[in-house]
Amino acid sequence: MHDRSRLRNDPDFYIKAIARKRMAAPIELLLQLDAEWRAVRTALEADQAEMNRASRSIGALLGQGKKDEAETAKQKTAELKARIAVQEERARELESELRSLELSIPNVPHPSVPDGAGEQDNVQVRTFGEPPVFDFEPKPHWEIAEHLGIIDFAAGSKISGSGFIIYKGLGARLQRALIYFMLHEHTEKHGYTEIYPPYLVNRGSMTTTGQLPKFEEDLYVMERDDLFLIPTAEVPVTNLHRDDILDASQLPIRYAAFSGCFRREAGAAGKDTRGLLRVHQFDKVELVKIVAPETSYDEMESLTQDAESVLESLGLHFRTMEMCTAELSFSNTKQYDLEVWAPGVGKYLEVSSASNFEDFQARRGEIRYRPGPGEKPKYAHTLNASGVACPRLMAAILETYQRQDNSVFVPPPLQPFMGTDSISA
């Protein structure tokens, strides 16, 4: 959400900046309603002052024996009271409409973000390692997993439906090893505080991080309780400090959270749906930062590097891409994607997005900090990144470390958690 006074004073900036994202926003309508709201508020305040003056005069007039004038003052007070009630109701209606419009306006891209119309305009920032070379035809991960008996796609579909999977035996252990390894990396090496959040959150939490109201169709909702299954741990973790005023000494705050994630993936039917490429339930370690504005973009660089370190430690070839304006999300200002190479499917798979939201989420959730004693609170900046998502990471590991005999080598960092250096049938 944006500062309403800035929208009012420089609407052209927001219209042009949001157009860089290939998005539109109802800014003109918002300005019209804002002008009406301010006019109503001005009239309301004037009538309230007039009513107070008339009310105070009644007693004095009665004390002077001026009953007729006192009766006139009473009548005027009643008329003003009725008019004020209408104005207050209209002001509430306008404020509600303005709030709804404000929540529908996207964040603006950072000036450094490259302009673009689609993924072809994303910019490669750096790469790590080289694609593996095989002396045999590499298999896709779903064939490897089914041969080894470590993932049961059919059972997941039978139990829950398309897009759900069952990890079995060493597949389940590999999933658990990845989570342990990533949490250890981020908490012990990078200084994040571990959080285990709830998987169900309320509308206020979803609104803070920008999933609501725009993306409700992509969410799983518990209608009876009006709660939502989280699409990412970003939602509950960012909301840990909703409505808080933090002390400057608490910043930066760095959290690492493992959670399940649940996404309907509405509109994604038929797109990259084989195997682990697009599922409705998956596990992920999420990184969230709450920082002072002046350190925001330095923190974004280190956040991205923290996510990269997971892939580097596992010896996987990947590239870091800066998203162009058209590829940014509704809520962020700048974004890096980490894309790991999966030789079996012959393409890069996005396993992490690192985003800076500046104060967009903080304004929606009233996340503030006090720069110094007695100073006025300011909105913090929020950032997050996947550190990283498990399904595509597992796909890349199975495909990168497959052997001709159909076994899979376990990367050294995972071996202590796995208790073996190989997965075989």
Secondary structure, 3 states (H helix, E strand, C coil): CCCHHHHHHCHHHHHHHHHHCCCCCCHHHHHHHHHHHHHHHHHHHHHHHHHHHHHHHHHHHHHCCCHHHHHHHHHHHHHHHHHHHHHHHHHHHHHHHHHHHHHCCCCCCCCCCCCCCCHHHCEEEEEECCCCCCCCCCCCHHHHHHHHCCEEHHHHHHHCCCCCCEECCHHHHHHHHHHHHHHHHHHHHCCCEEECCCCEECHHHHHHHCCCCCCHHHCCEECCCCEEECCCCHHHHHHHHCCCEEEHHHCCEEEEEEEEEECCCCCCCCCCCCCCCCCCEEEEEEEEEEECHHHHHHHHHHHHHHHHHHHHHCCCCEEEEECCHHHCCCCCCEEEEEEEEECCCCEEEEEEEEEECCCHHHHHHCCEEECCCCCCCEECEEEEEEEEEHHHHHHHHHHHCECCCCCEECCHHHHHHHCCCEECC
